[in-house]
Amino acid sequence: MHIYKDSSDHPLPQVLFCFQIAGTPNRLPISKLPAQLQELVVLKIVQWENVELNLDARRASVDGEDIGLTAHEYNVLAYLVERPGRAVSRRQLADYALPECGERYDRTVDSHVSRIPHKVGTAAAKRISTVWGVGYRFEES
C-alpha cells in the first residue's frame, strides 16, 4: 500500500484511497489507520449513552449490536439527531421520514417515534423528548 502525502505526489488530487486489510472486520477503528489517513477520514457518526448512529452507513447499534431499526424509524431518528436541541415538527419528520407515495400523516410519525425507545434502551431514549403541540427534540448532552 502506498499513501500519498499530498496532492503533488499523485495525478488525482482530492481522491481518498480506501483499502481493506485481509482478515479484519469491516469496521477498523480510525486509531488503527496510518496517521496520514486518519487526517482524511470524516465520518458522520453520532454517539450517546451506548448508542452509535452511523449516518453514512445508515446503521444504528447499541453496544456494537445492530438494533434493527426500520427505514422509517431510522429516518426519524437521524433527522432528530442531526438537529440537536431544535424542536422538529411532526410535519417536518413526516415529510423527511415517510415515503412520498401514499399519505403522510403526522400521527404516523408518533408510532415510529414510540418504537425507538424500545430499541435504543431507556437511558438513550431520554434524549428524545416530546415538544407538546409541536413534535420532538433530540436533547443536547
Disulfide bonds with the S-S distance in Angstrom:
none
